[in-house]
Amino acid sequence: MKAIVISAYGGPEVLTLTELPDPAPADGDVLIRVKAFGLNHAEAYMRSGAWGKVAAVPGIECAGVVEADPSGELPAGTRVVAILGGMGRTRNGSYAELVTVPATHVVAVRSPLDWADLAAVPEVYATAWSGLFGNLDLRPGETVLVRGATSSLGQAAVNLAVDHGATVLATTRDPQRAPLLQELGAADVLIDDGALADQVSQRQVSVDAVFDVVGNSALRDSLALVRPRGRVCQLGFLGGFAPVRDFDPIADLPSGVRLSFFGSAFVLGTPAFPLTDVPLDEIYAKVNAGALRARPARVFRFDEIVEAHRVMEAGEALGKMVVTLG
């Protein structure tokens, strides 16, 4: 099979197209013929070596058809999406024509969407749904601030929260990207200068929940801007991996405010966080109907993977990027 491998840890140029033996599914696995896969920042971290030693073939999600399922649960030819399950980390991932995935991380889909559209949804929407409704327990009528909203995960969160009947405040560092967030349904767009708590206070807005993709560099400010007994969920590290220096719960964690973390790469698909909890069929139906704007911002060919990673790291896509095969 054709596959893309990490030839050495480094920049996008280390991604190399090569031939590898076809994988065989073990008991409990499903063999998938990959039709398309989404691009994720996690894959850039793995490629660079930031997360230590990882599998040779990157890729944490895909859309495709079942080639073989030893259990007989999924017939050959079934359209599926797959997320995580060690892909790209402890086992070869989805940047390949064929990939084996634990059956617990594979979901059959009935959507008529094409492969590129199917591949744009699984990781970001499963993560956004889990953060909004699992960790933050977001309710209709509440106000949620999505920090890092122009990222693909941030856009998914804006989409889902608006569809759920919440009022969304969305943030970006670039004023020119504000119209994109308004088109997604954000009630207001804040320009993130690192001091959003001051902006929220000036607007006299009560923020019930914060969906934070920026991460550690913004944590103190995110905690300060939420209302008493509000909720903050951190889901990303767009602001860098450096830990929060000298974090002191007494000084930095307001009384009654709940802080949580959702690391999808480590827990989605496990018994505690099963994929069956995520209403993927419902999400796909809303994408197909136009209620959720989740179609890919850019689509690349398999042999354009180096350029795709360059665009992803430069933040030029303004949305989810997808690679198609064949």
Backbone bond lengths (Angstrom), bond angles and torsions (degrees), N, CA, C in turn:
res aa  C-N    CA-C-N  psi(-1)  N-CA   C-N-CA  omega(-1)  CA-C   N-CA-C  phi
1 M - - - 1.457 - - 1.523 109.77 -
2 K 1.345 115.71 155.38 1.454 120.47 172.43 1.527 108.60 -82.38
3 A 1.330 116.05 140.37 1.458 120.97 179.33 1.519 109.07 -149.99
4 I 1.317 115.33 158.05 1.467 122.03 175.32 1.513 106.89 -107.61
5 V 1.323 117.10 127.07 1.453 121.42 -177.49 1.522 110.53 -119.39
6 I 1.330 114.71 157.54 1.463 121.94 172.46 1.530 106.61 -85.87
7 S 1.333 117.14 105.63 1.469 120.25 -175.86 1.528 111.60 -74.58
8 A 1.316 116.38 -26.81 1.469 123.79 175.32 1.521 105.06 -167.44
9 Y 1.329 117.46 153.52 1.455 118.68 179.99 1.525 109.96 -70.53
10 G 1.339 115.61 133.55 1.458 119.28 -177.64 1.513 111.74 167.95
11 G 1.344 115.77 -149.04 1.453 122.32 -176.84 1.513 112.56 -78.68
12 P 1.337 117.10 -176.04 1.467 120.63 -177.37 1.530 114.03 -55.39
13 E 1.332 116.59 -28.46 1.462 119.78 -176.29 1.524 113.80 -65.92
14 V 1.342 118.52 -13.22 1.474 119.86 -179.42 1.525 111.85 -79.85
15 L 1.324 117.60 -7.48 1.467 120.76 178.08 1.528 108.85 -78.47
16 T 1.317 116.74 120.26 1.464 122.34 -170.68 1.521 110.68 -125.56
17 L 1.320 116.01 131.36 1.461 121.74 176.61 1.526 109.33 -80.65
18 T 1.333 117.02 129.40 1.463 120.90 -176.44 1.516 109.81 -148.73
19 E 1.342 116.32 -178.14 1.462 123.06 174.88 1.524 108.84 -110.68
20 L 1.326 116.44 134.27 1.458 122.39 176.67 1.529 109.10 -130.36
21 P 1.316 117.95 156.94 1.470 119.81 174.97 1.526 110.62 -61.36
22 D 1.327 116.31 146.25 1.463 119.89 175.94 1.526 109.61 -63.28
23 P 1.337 118.01 134.74 1.473 119.71 177.91 1.524 110.78 -76.81
24 A 1.315 116.34 156.19 1.467 122.52 175.80 1.524 108.27 -117.51
25 P 1.324 117.98 136.48 1.462 119.87 -178.22 1.522 112.11 -75.72
26 A 1.315 116.61 132.91 1.463 121.76 171.89 1.519 108.80 -82.39
27 D 1.314 116.66 170.35 1.461 119.56 174.17 1.524 109.22 -57.76
28 G 1.311 116.38 133.26 1.460 120.99 -178.41 1.509 113.88 91.43
29 D 1.350 116.46 -5.88 1.461 121.34 178.93 1.525 110.76 -104.41
30 V 1.326 114.99 164.01 1.459 122.95 170.30 1.522 107.44 -125.61
31 L 1.316 117.02 133.61 1.463 122.31 175.46 1.526 107.98 -92.73
32 I 1.331 115.88 124.09 1.470 121.96 -175.58 1.523 109.86 -117.80
33 R 1.341 115.72 133.88 1.461 120.48 169.25 1.528 106.81 -88.12
34 V 1.319 115.98 113.36 1.462 122.09 -171.50 1.534 110.26 -75.75
35 K 1.302 115.44 130.01 1.464 121.71 175.70 1.529 111.93 -104.92
36 A 1.321 116.19 -29.73 1.468 121.11 178.45 1.522 108.39 -164.16
37 F 1.322 116.53 155.16 1.461 120.46 173.95 1.513 110.20 -142.96
38 G 1.333 115.29 147.72 1.451 121.24 176.43 1.519 110.69 -83.27
39 L 1.317 115.56 155.45 1.463 121.85 176.24 1.520 109.10 -99.90
40 N 1.332 116.06 139.61 1.459 122.15 -176.65 1.522 110.46 -135.88
41 H 1.331 115.49 147.08 1.467 119.25 178.96 1.524 111.43 -59.75
42 A 1.325 117.14 -29.46 1.463 119.79 178.16 1.524 110.99 -56.67
43 E 1.327 116.80 -34.87 1.459 120.70 -179.22 1.525 111.83 -70.35
44 A 1.327 116.45 -31.08 1.462 119.51 174.72 1.525 110.74 -70.32
45 Y 1.338 116.64 -38.45 1.468 119.53 176.91 1.527 110.07 -63.11
46 M 1.345 116.52 -43.49 1.462 119.81 179.17 1.520 111.24 -64.09
47 R 1.317 116.65 -44.22 1.471 122.00 -179.76 1.523 111.77 -60.66
48 S 1.322 116.72 -35.91 1.458 120.86 -176.77 1.523 113.30 -79.16
49 G 1.340 116.74 -15.07 1.461 120.70 -175.89 1.511 113.52 91.13
50 A 1.337 117.44 3.58 1.465 121.05 -177.24 1.524 112.12 -64.21
51 W 1.337 117.10 -25.35 1.460 121.18 -179.05 1.524 111.97 -105.90
52 G 1.331 117.06 21.76 1.452 120.57 177.86 1.515 112.23 77.52
53 K 1.323 115.97 -161.43 1.456 121.24 -176.75 1.524 110.66 -69.61
54 V 1.338 115.79 129.76 1.463 121.45 179.25 1.527 109.07 -132.82
55 A 1.322 116.13 176.08 1.457 121.46 179.55 1.524 111.06 -63.01
56 A 1.321 116.03 157.94 1.473 120.78 -177.82 1.518 112.07 -67.96
57 V 1.334 116.55 -36.64 1.470 120.91 -178.73 1.525 108.80 -100.07
58 P 1.333 118.27 117.72 1.466 119.87 179.43 1.524 111.94 -78.86
59 G 1.333 115.32 -178.15 1.457 121.19 177.35 1.510 112.84 112.97
60 I 1.350 117.06 119.45 1.472 120.69 -175.16 1.525 113.47 -111.86
61 E 1.345 117.93 3.01 1.466 119.93 178.76 1.518 109.33 -156.62
62 C 1.331 115.59 160.98 1.456 119.25 176.21 1.517 110.35 -165.11
63 A 1.332 114.62 166.50 1.457 123.01 168.27 1.518 106.89 -125.78
64 G 1.330 116.36 140.44 1.452 118.61 -178.75 1.510 111.80 -177.37
65 V 1.332 115.69 -158.70 1.462 120.55 -179.37 1.522 109.42 -122.91
66 V 1.309 115.23 148.34 1.460 120.55 178.91 1.529 109.63 -68.17
67 E 1.321 115.17 125.74 1.458 121.49 174.40 1.521 109.95 -92.23
68 A 1.328 115.75 -38.41 1.465 120.56 178.17 1.516 109.89 -162.09
69 D 1.325 115.85 140.90 1.461 122.52 174.89 1.521 107.06 -135.06
70 P 1.333 118.17 103.90 1.468 120.90 -176.85 1.525 113.82 -55.68
71 S 1.328 117.87 -26.63 1.465 120.42 -179.18 1.519 112.17 -76.34
72 G 1.334 117.39 -19.38 1.451 121.38 -175.76 1.514 114.22 80.48
73 E 1.336 117.11 1.65 1.465 121.26 -177.21 1.525 111.39 -67.86
74 L 1.328 117.11 -41.13 1.460 121.70 -178.76 1.528 109.01 -112.74
75 P 1.323 118.19 112.62 1.468 120.40 179.72 1.524 111.56 -63.97
76 A 1.320 116.74 151.19 1.456 121.37 174.96 1.525 109.23 -56.48
77 G 1.324 115.37 137.77 1.457 120.86 -179.69 1.513 114.45 95.19
78 T 1.339 117.68 -10.21 1.466 120.72 178.41 1.521 110.29 -63.23
79 R 1.325 115.99 132.39 1.476 120.52 176.39 1.527 108.42 -76.64
80 V 1.322 116.11 129.81 1.462 121.11 -175.94 1.519 110.57 -140.98
81 V 1.327 114.18 161.78 1.462 121.44 163.57 1.521 107.09 -121.88
82 A 1.321 116.11 152.08 1.465 121.26 179.93 1.516 109.06 -134.89
83 I 1.327 114.95 143.68 1.461 121.22 -177.33 1.526 109.05 -135.05
84 L 1.313 117.02 129.43 1.461 123.86 167.67 1.528 112.13 59.26
85 G 1.322 118.88 -127.45 1.450 121.20 -177.12 1.521 113.03 69.08
86 G 1.323 115.89 24.98 1.453 120.56 -178.28 1.517 113.60 91.73
87 M 1.343 117.70 -6.84 1.458 119.86 179.31 1.529 110.82 -55.22
88 G 1.328 114.84 130.90 1.450 120.20 177.47 1.513 114.45 80.58
89 R 1.331 116.56 -14.14 1.460 119.87 -179.38 1.524 111.19 -111.01
90 T 1.328 116.96 -65.34 1.463 121.21 -177.62 1.525 112.39 -105.60
91 R 1.313 116.65 -8.29 1.468 121.80 175.72 1.528 107.58 -144.85
92 N 1.340 116.10 157.81 1.457 119.06 -179.72 1.519 110.64 -57.42
93 G 1.342 114.74 142.49 1.447 120.59 -173.09 1.515 114.55 -100.17
94 S 1.321 114.67 -157.55 1.463 122.22 -166.11 1.523 114.89 -90.44
95 Y 1.344 118.71 0.67 1.462 119.90 176.19 1.531 108.35 -78.49
96 A 1.320 116.50 60.70 1.460 121.36 -174.25 1.522 109.19 -162.53
97 E 1.339 115.53 164.64 1.456 119.86 177.90 1.523 111.72 -71.77
98 L 1.330 116.91 -28.67 1.455 122.13 179.68 1.521 109.60 -134.54
99 V 1.337 116.29 144.69 1.454 120.21 177.99 1.526 108.87 -148.54
100 T 1.331 116.77 142.34 1.456 121.09 172.29 1.521 108.85 -99.50
101 V 1.330 115.39 137.97 1.466 121.71 -175.61 1.528 108.02 -138.22
102 P 1.344 118.47 139.74 1.461 119.16 173.55 1.531 110.71 -55.04
103 A 1.320 116.57 137.44 1.467 120.73 -176.63 1.524 112.07 -58.37
104 T 1.325 117.50 -27.54 1.468 121.18 179.22 1.529 112.30 -67.37
105 H 1.327 116.34 -13.49 1.461 120.90 -177.87 1.525 112.44 -111.68
106 V 1.325 116.32 15.85 1.466 122.46 -179.26 1.525 108.58 -118.92
107 V 1.326 116.73 133.40 1.464 121.65 -178.22 1.531 108.89 -128.83
108 A 1.334 117.13 127.16 1.460 121.06 173.88 1.527 109.10 -71.89
109 V 1.337 116.18 140.15 1.462 120.61 -179.23 1.525 109.38 -124.27
110 R 1.328 114.87 144.86 1.462 121.18 -178.90 1.520 111.99 -109.54
111 S 1.321 117.58 6.72 1.455 121.28 -175.04 1.530 111.77 -71.74
112 P 1.347 116.88 144.28 1.464 120.47 175.61 1.530 113.51 -83.28
113 L 1.316 118.11 1.37 1.460 121.19 -179.37 1.525 110.65 -58.63
114 D 1.345 115.77 152.86 1.458 118.76 179.05 1.528 109.50 -76.29
115 W 1.335 115.41 173.25 1.464 119.95 -171.90 1.521 112.56 -61.88
116 A 1.316 117.48 -41.15 1.466 119.93 -179.12 1.527 110.54 -62.54
117 D 1.345 116.39 -42.83 1.464 119.88 179.56 1.532 111.35 -66.94
118 L 1.328 116.86 -39.19 1.465 119.87 177.97 1.525 111.03 -62.44
119 A 1.333 116.23 -41.24 1.469 120.35 -175.46 1.520 112.87 -73.22
120 A 1.333 117.90 -15.93 1.464 120.72 -178.51 1.519 113.17 -78.59
121 V 1.335 117.32 -9.42 1.466 120.72 -169.77 1.530 115.48 -100.98
122 P 1.337 121.34 -47.30 1.474 120.69 -158.47 1.523 116.21 -53.67
123 E 1.319 118.48 -59.90 1.467 120.06 -173.00 1.519 112.39 -66.54
124 V 1.337 117.59 -51.13 1.475 118.30 -175.04 1.518 112.06 -69.00
125 Y 1.329 118.07 -38.49 1.457 118.90 -178.07 1.526 111.99 -76.58
126 A 1.326 118.13 -35.27 1.463 119.53 174.64 1.524 110.41 -64.20
127 T 1.331 116.54 -39.80 1.465 120.56 178.90 1.523 111.11 -69.01
128 A 1.339 116.66 -46.51 1.458 120.29 -179.55 1.527 110.91 -62.11
129 W 1.337 116.40 -44.11 1.471 120.00 179.30 1.527 110.28 -61.14
130 S 1.329 117.19 -44.14 1.470 120.93 -178.33 1.518 111.05 -64.45
131 G 1.321 116.97 -41.10 1.458 119.97 179.73 1.515 112.66 -67.78
132 L 1.333 116.43 -45.61 1.466 120.53 -176.64 1.521 112.81 -69.36
133 F 1.334 116.45 -45.30 1.456 119.61 -170.01 1.526 113.71 -107.26
134 G 1.327 116.89 -18.16 1.453 120.52 173.90 1.513 111.42 -88.84
135 N 1.316 116.72 -63.54 1.467 120.78 -178.13 1.524 113.17 -74.11
136 L 1.331 116.83 -47.74 1.466 119.93 -173.55 1.528 113.25 -88.52
137 D 1.320 117.71 -15.63 1.465 121.33 179.92 1.526 110.85 49.96
138 L 1.339 116.06 48.13 1.459 121.66 -176.03 1.523 111.13 -66.31
139 R 1.343 115.13 134.87 1.453 121.26 -178.75 1.527 110.58 -115.43
140 P 1.336 117.53 152.02 1.471 120.04 175.02 1.526 110.22 -55.61
141 G 1.321 115.54 139.38 1.461 120.60 179.54 1.510 114.41 90.74
142 E 1.333 118.01 -15.03 1.460 120.20 177.87 1.533 110.12 -79.56
143 T 1.321 114.63 164.71 1.468 121.55 178.08 1.518 109.06 -108.86
144 V 1.322 116.02 124.46 1.459 121.57 178.68 1.520 109.02 -120.61
145 L 1.323 115.77 136.48 1.457 121.28 174.56 1.523 108.26 -101.93
146 V 1.334 116.18 123.36 1.459 121.54 178.07 1.528 107.86 -101.41
147 R 1.321 115.46 111.18 1.463 121.17 -176.13 1.529 109.24 -97.71
148 G 1.344 116.13 121.27 1.463 120.86 -171.78 1.514 109.55 89.75
149 A 1.339 116.48 39.66 1.462 121.68 -167.39 1.523 114.02 -74.15
150 T 1.338 119.48 -18.75 1.463 118.62 -179.79 1.521 112.51 -82.75
151 S 1.337 118.42 -9.81 1.461 120.76 173.29 1.526 108.49 -66.78
152 S 1.334 116.58 162.15 1.470 118.64 -179.75 1.524 110.88 -62.21
153 L 1.336 117.74 -37.96 1.463 120.67 176.91 1.519 110.66 -67.49
154 G 1.314 116.89 -41.57 1.458 120.39 178.37 1.518 112.24 -62.36
155 Q 1.327 116.76 -42.34 1.459 119.98 178.45 1.526 111.41 -64.14
156 A 1.328 116.27 -39.00 1.464 119.45 177.08 1.528 110.44 -61.41
157 A 1.335 116.24 -41.51 1.463 120.08 179.42 1.523 111.18 -64.69
158 V 1.331 117.53 -42.20 1.470 120.62 177.46 1.526 109.50 -60.22
159 N 1.330 116.30 -48.23 1.465 121.02 179.69 1.526 111.87 -55.11
160 L 1.331 116.22 -52.29 1.465 120.53 -175.65 1.523 111.72 -66.78
161 A 1.328 117.28 -40.42 1.463 120.32 -178.62 1.527 111.28 -66.61
162 V 1.330 117.17 -42.44 1.468 120.48 177.75 1.520 109.81 -63.29
163 D 1.327 116.90 -44.64 1.466 120.95 179.48 1.522 111.26 -61.76
164 H 1.322 117.18 -28.74 1.462 122.53 -178.29 1.533 112.34 -81.26
165 G 1.322 116.84 -8.48 1.455 119.86 179.54 1.508 114.73 93.75
166 A 1.329 117.18 15.76 1.468 121.14 176.53 1.527 109.69 -89.14
167 T 1.322 115.46 158.02 1.459 121.91 170.93 1.525 107.50 -90.25
168 V 1.332 116.52 127.43 1.461 120.72 -173.42 1.525 111.09 -112.45
169 L 1.329 115.04 125.10 1.458 121.75 165.74 1.521 105.97 -101.01
170 A 1.322 116.78 125.38 1.460 120.95 -176.67 1.518 109.23 -115.96
171 T 1.338 116.39 146.29 1.467 119.30 -178.00 1.518 111.03 -120.60
172 T 1.323 114.28 150.96 1.455 123.12 173.79 1.520 107.80 -151.72
173 R 1.312 116.60 152.84 1.467 119.89 174.99 1.518 111.42 -84.85
174 D 1.336 117.69 -15.26 1.466 122.83 -174.17 1.527 110.07 -111.94
175 P 1.339 118.54 111.59 1.469 120.62 -179.42 1.527 113.04 -57.17
176 Q 1.323 117.83 -27.23 1.469 120.32 -178.82 1.531 111.89 -69.25
177 R 1.330 117.09 -14.26 1.465 120.07 179.63 1.523 112.89 -95.00
178 A 1.318 116.28 -1.23 1.463 120.02 179.93 1.528 112.54 -59.48
179 P 1.347 119.76 -42.45 1.473 118.92 -179.72 1.527 113.40 -58.53
180 L 1.322 117.73 -35.12 1.462 120.88 177.76 1.520 110.34 -58.68
181 L 1.324 116.95 -44.95 1.461 121.09 -177.64 1.531 111.41 -71.02
182 Q 1.317 116.37 -34.05 1.464 119.56 176.42 1.525 110.70 -66.62
183 E 1.334 116.70 -37.14 1.466 120.71 177.76 1.530 111.09 -64.60
184 L 1.328 116.94 -29.22 1.463 120.74 178.18 1.528 112.18 -77.13
185 G 1.327 116.54 -11.48 1.457 119.97 176.95 1.508 115.85 112.43
186 A 1.345 117.59 6.43 1.465 119.54 178.19 1.524 110.29 -62.86
187 A 1.318 116.24 133.33 1.459 120.97 179.87 1.517 111.68 -72.96
188 D 1.328 116.39 -28.87 1.459 121.52 179.06 1.520 107.60 -153.53
189 V 1.330 116.05 149.54 1.461 121.76 178.01 1.519 108.30 -120.58
190 L 1.317 116.10 125.53 1.460 122.19 178.65 1.520 108.72 -105.96
191 I 1.327 115.78 136.60 1.456 121.05 176.43 1.524 107.57 -85.31
192 D 1.317 115.49 116.50 1.460 120.80 -172.28 1.519 111.36 -77.94
193 D 1.327 115.30 106.10 1.465 122.04 177.73 1.526 111.05 -105.14
194 G 1.336 115.79 10.32 1.458 120.28 -178.09 1.509 113.32 90.62
195 A 1.340 117.15 -6.91 1.469 121.36 -178.60 1.524 109.25 -128.90
196 L 1.313 116.52 56.61 1.460 120.69 -178.81 1.522 112.40 -68.16
197 A 1.327 117.62 -27.25 1.463 119.54 179.00 1.524 110.87 -57.75
198 D 1.334 117.16 -38.81 1.466 121.02 177.51 1.525 110.67 -65.84
199 Q 1.334 117.32 -42.02 1.458 120.38 -179.63 1.528 111.32 -65.16
200 V 1.310 116.89 -41.43 1.468 121.03 178.61 1.519 110.65 -63.85
201 S 1.326 115.46 -41.52 1.467 119.94 178.66 1.520 111.22 -63.29
202 Q 1.336 116.79 -42.39 1.461 120.72 179.70 1.524 111.53 -64.27
203 R 1.316 116.80 -32.98 1.472 120.71 179.20 1.532 111.31 -80.82
204 Q 1.316 116.78 -10.12 1.460 122.15 -178.08 1.534 111.05 55.71
205 V 1.328 114.14 45.59 1.461 121.78 179.52 1.527 108.63 -104.04
206 S 1.318 116.43 138.75 1.456 121.52 175.11 1.530 107.81 -98.43
207 V 1.329 116.21 113.84 1.460 121.97 -178.33 1.526 109.02 -96.77
208 D 1.324 115.62 119.61 1.468 120.52 -178.44 1.523 112.25 -80.12
209 A 1.337 116.32 -33.46 1.457 119.74 -173.67 1.523 110.28 -150.35
210 V 1.329 115.55 149.75 1.463 122.18 176.67 1.521 108.61 -124.06
211 F 1.322 116.04 125.52 1.466 124.29 175.05 1.526 105.10 -104.42
212 D 1.337 116.29 102.84 1.469 121.10 -167.31 1.527 111.19 -108.29
213 V 1.339 115.81 111.46 1.458 121.81 177.18 1.525 110.80 -96.44
214 V 1.334 117.45 -14.43 1.468 121.19 -177.86 1.523 110.54 -72.57
215 G 1.344 116.21 -43.33 1.456 119.17 171.58 1.503 116.38 95.56
216 N 1.329 115.65 -146.15 1.463 122.65 -167.69 1.523 113.64 -54.36
217 S 1.322 117.46 -39.56 1.465 120.00 -175.87 1.519 112.32 -65.01
218 A 1.331 117.60 -20.67 1.463 121.67 -177.58 1.523 112.70 -113.19
219 L 1.332 117.77 3.77 1.466 120.01 -169.95 1.520 112.77 -59.89
220 R 1.324 118.33 -48.29 1.468 119.98 -178.07 1.530 110.97 -58.65
221 D 1.314 116.43 -41.69 1.458 120.34 -178.77 1.524 110.83 -68.86
222 S 1.321 117.50 -38.89 1.465 120.38 178.37 1.527 111.09 -63.39
223 L 1.317 116.83 -40.61 1.461 120.50 177.85 1.528 111.35 -65.38
224 A 1.317 116.66 -33.60 1.465 120.79 -176.28 1.527 112.49 -76.53
225 L 1.335 117.86 -22.96 1.465 118.63 -173.52 1.528 113.55 -90.62
226 V 1.334 117.58 -16.11 1.456 120.03 -177.24 1.533 110.10 -80.37
227 R 1.322 116.56 152.52 1.475 120.91 -178.21 1.527 110.41 -68.34
228 P 1.343 117.10 164.37 1.460 119.39 172.96 1.532 110.57 -56.18
229 R 1.319 116.15 134.95 1.467 124.22 -175.86 1.525 112.76 65.82
230 G 1.336 116.33 19.10 1.455 120.75 174.75 1.522 110.97 -79.80
231 R 1.328 116.13 179.19 1.465 121.76 -175.01 1.525 110.37 -127.42
232 V 1.317 115.91 140.78 1.460 122.84 176.04 1.523 108.04 -127.16
233 C 1.323 116.49 129.81 1.468 120.82 175.86 1.523 108.56 -124.53
234 Q 1.320 116.26 125.01 1.462 122.09 176.97 1.528 108.34 -97.48
235 L 1.348 115.75 129.95 1.458 120.82 -175.25 1.524 114.01 -130.45
236 G 1.330 117.94 0.35 1.458 119.48 -177.07 1.507 111.76 -158.51
237 F 1.336 114.17 179.43 1.460 120.84 -176.24 1.526 110.53 -138.14
238 L 1.346 116.47 43.58 1.460 118.93 -178.63 1.526 111.93 -61.72
239 G 1.327 116.28 -24.01 1.458 120.55 179.39 1.513 113.86 -87.17
240 G 1.336 117.49 4.29 1.466 120.79 178.70 1.517 111.87 111.11
241 F 1.337 114.71 162.60 1.461 121.52 -175.65 1.525 114.09 -92.01
242 A 1.313 118.47 -6.37 1.460 120.07 -177.80 1.533 110.00 -55.62
243 P 1.326 117.95 133.96 1.467 119.58 -179.38 1.528 111.38 -66.57
244 V 1.325 115.32 163.28 1.467 120.73 177.87 1.527 107.62 -74.05
245 R 1.304 116.49 112.95 1.458 121.41 -174.04 1.524 111.29 -69.15
246 D 1.337 115.71 128.99 1.467 122.64 174.08 1.527 112.99 54.38
247 F 1.335 116.64 38.60 1.463 119.58 179.60 1.532 109.46 -64.77
248 D 1.319 114.82 128.05 1.466 121.15 -177.99 1.529 108.15 -124.84
249 P 1.321 118.79 109.64 1.471 120.01 -178.28 1.521 113.37 -54.69
250 I 1.325 116.94 -33.98 1.466 119.18 -179.08 1.520 111.01 -64.67
251 A 1.326 116.28 -40.72 1.462 120.55 -177.24 1.525 113.31 -91.68
252 D 1.335 116.93 -30.96 1.460 120.01 -169.37 1.523 114.87 -104.58
253 L 1.319 118.42 -16.72 1.460 121.25 -178.73 1.523 108.97 -108.38
254 P 1.338 117.80 104.01 1.463 120.13 -177.87 1.530 111.50 -59.45
255 S 1.304 116.11 144.89 1.461 121.22 -179.05 1.528 110.61 -57.48
256 G 1.329 115.62 130.21 1.457 121.00 176.40 1.512 114.94 87.49
257 V 1.339 117.94 -15.71 1.462 120.49 179.98 1.523 109.74 -77.90
258 R 1.333 116.21 133.93 1.454 121.54 -178.05 1.533 110.19 -101.24
259 L 1.316 116.15 125.10 1.474 122.49 178.88 1.527 108.85 -111.71
260 S 1.331 116.43 131.37 1.457 120.78 176.41 1.525 109.54 -138.62
261 F 1.317 114.78 167.88 1.467 122.06 179.23 1.517 108.15 -131.43
262 F 1.334 116.42 141.86 1.458 119.88 172.96 1.520 108.60 -127.86
263 G 1.326 115.92 109.87 1.470 122.02 178.67 1.509 109.36 -103.45
264 S 1.322 116.44 87.91 1.462 120.09 -173.38 1.524 112.39 -57.41
265 A 1.321 117.38 -35.93 1.467 120.70 -176.59 1.521 112.42 -62.32
266 F 1.325 116.58 -19.69 1.460 120.49 -175.53 1.528 113.54 -105.49
267 V 1.341 117.81 -19.60 1.465 117.84 -170.76 1.525 115.80 -128.15
268 L 1.338 119.16 -23.78 1.461 119.19 -177.27 1.530 110.50 -60.02
269 G 1.302 116.26 129.13 1.450 121.16 -179.86 1.516 114.07 94.28
270 T 1.330 117.76 -6.47 1.467 120.95 176.27 1.524 108.88 -80.73
271 P 1.340 117.21 166.05 1.469 118.87 -179.61 1.528 113.54 -56.21
272 A 1.325 117.41 -31.47 1.469 119.65 -179.65 1.524 112.57 -76.79
273 F 1.337 116.55 -24.42 1.468 121.19 -177.72 1.538 109.05 -135.29
274 P 1.343 117.50 65.11 1.469 119.93 -175.47 1.528 112.39 -67.47
275 L 1.330 114.85 146.48 1.461 119.34 178.24 1.520 111.71 -65.14
276 T 1.319 116.62 -23.40 1.462 119.63 178.56 1.524 112.45 -64.30
277 D 1.322 117.32 -17.16 1.465 120.31 176.44 1.529 111.72 -72.93
278 V 1.330 116.46 -24.22 1.470 121.28 -176.10 1.524 108.87 -88.67
279 P 1.331 118.59 123.01 1.476 120.88 -175.90 1.529 112.21 -79.75
280 L 1.329 116.40 67.73 1.465 120.21 -175.38 1.529 112.01 -61.54
281 D 1.331 118.40 -41.03 1.470 119.32 179.45 1.524 111.19 -60.46
282 E 1.326 116.17 -41.06 1.469 120.35 178.33 1.522 110.71 -65.19
283 I 1.321 116.48 -40.62 1.464 120.53 178.64 1.521 110.49 -63.99
284 Y 1.339 117.08 -45.63 1.463 120.19 178.49 1.525 111.40 -61.53
285 A 1.319 117.39 -38.99 1.466 120.42 179.02 1.526 110.64 -62.66
286 K 1.317 116.56 -39.19 1.471 120.04 179.16 1.519 111.48 -71.68
287 V 1.336 117.06 -33.16 1.464 119.80 174.55 1.526 109.31 -65.01
288 N 1.324 116.69 -45.69 1.457 121.23 -179.21 1.528 111.53 -62.17
289 A 1.341 116.27 -34.62 1.464 120.86 -179.44 1.522 112.76 -82.23
290 G 1.334 117.16 -9.38 1.454 120.99 -179.32 1.509 113.99 88.74
291 A 1.329 117.36 3.55 1.469 120.20 -179.80 1.529 111.31 -74.08
292 L 1.324 117.33 -29.17 1.462 122.09 174.96 1.524 108.20 -117.48
293 R 1.329 115.83 129.76 1.474 120.40 -179.94 1.523 108.64 -91.30
294 A 1.328 115.67 85.37 1.457 119.81 -173.65 1.522 113.39 -120.60
295 R 1.298 117.63 8.86 1.463 119.05 -179.81 1.526 109.90 -70.76
296 P 1.329 118.06 151.98 1.473 119.99 -172.79 1.528 112.89 -64.71
297 A 1.329 114.12 144.01 1.461 119.94 176.81 1.527 110.91 -74.02
298 R 1.346 116.54 -34.62 1.468 121.42 177.60 1.521 109.36 -146.62
299 V 1.317 115.50 146.31 1.459 122.22 178.23 1.525 108.68 -123.36
300 F 1.331 116.41 129.50 1.459 122.65 -179.18 1.524 110.10 -115.46
301 R 1.332 115.12 155.62 1.462 120.37 170.05 1.525 109.87 -80.08
302 F 1.319 115.52 161.84 1.460 122.00 -179.81 1.532 111.50 -55.41
303 D 1.323 116.61 -40.54 1.467 119.70 -177.44 1.524 113.20 -80.70
304 E 1.324 117.45 5.03 1.467 122.12 177.55 1.527 111.26 -105.73
305 I 1.320 117.83 21.06 1.456 121.17 -172.84 1.524 112.77 -62.89
306 V 1.322 118.15 -36.33 1.468 120.11 179.95 1.523 110.04 -63.13
307 E 1.327 117.04 -46.32 1.462 120.74 178.48 1.526 110.78 -64.91
308 A 1.327 116.79 -37.56 1.467 119.98 179.10 1.524 110.84 -61.16
309 H 1.327 117.59 -43.92 1.469 120.41 178.46 1.526 111.07 -67.17
310 R 1.330 117.31 -35.74 1.466 119.63 178.11 1.529 109.75 -62.64
311 V 1.332 116.69 -45.83 1.467 121.45 -179.73 1.528 110.36 -63.40
312 M 1.340 116.42 -41.20 1.466 120.35 179.82 1.528 110.88 -61.44
313 E 1.313 117.01 -46.86 1.466 119.77 -177.13 1.521 112.20 -70.69
314 A 1.337 116.92 -28.05 1.463 120.13 178.14 1.519 112.14 -80.45
315 G 1.332 117.06 -8.85 1.456 120.54 -179.94 1.508 113.65 68.35
316 E 1.332 116.92 31.37 1.457 120.99 -174.19 1.525 113.94 -90.20
317 A 1.321 118.26 -14.16 1.465 120.26 -170.47 1.523 113.75 -80.73
318 L 1.328 117.53 -30.53 1.465 122.93 -176.47 1.527 111.52 56.59
319 G 1.310 115.44 47.58 1.453 119.70 177.86 1.506 111.01 152.95
320 K 1.315 115.65 -174.73 1.462 122.04 -176.94 1.529 110.54 -72.53
321 M 1.329 115.10 134.84 1.458 121.83 176.52 1.521 109.42 -109.47
322 V 1.318 115.64 146.83 1.462 122.56 -175.19 1.518 109.68 -134.36
323 V 1.323 115.66 147.57 1.463 122.75 174.11 1.525 108.09 -116.21
324 T 1.333 117.04 132.35 1.458 121.26 178.56 1.524 110.57 -109.79
325 L 1.325 115.30 150.79 1.462 122.01 178.25 1.533 109.18 -114.39
326 G 1.309 116.00 140.00 1.456 119.90 174.56 1.510 113.95 76.93
